[in-house]
Amino acid sequence: SKVIFTVTDYKNYIEVVYEGIVPDLFKEGSGVVALGFMQNETFYAQEVLAKHDENYMPPEVAKLMEEVE
């Protein structure tokens, strides 16, 4: 099934299109790694991985997430 979602660092936003089943941990506000390619302003993911924590995030992104929450 086709899934369309937005990935953000709270300054920049990008729309991601993925055809497939997303991982169980995939949900709003969760960390995600998407592998694929850009076409125009859209990212087409060929694989989507979800993480249950933010340990792999750059420190400035983790700080922005704390401020938003």
Secondary structure, 3 states (H helix, E strand, C coil): CEEEEEEECCCCEEEEEEECCCCCCCCCCCEEEEEEEEECCEEEEEEEEEECCCCCCCHHHHHHHHHHC
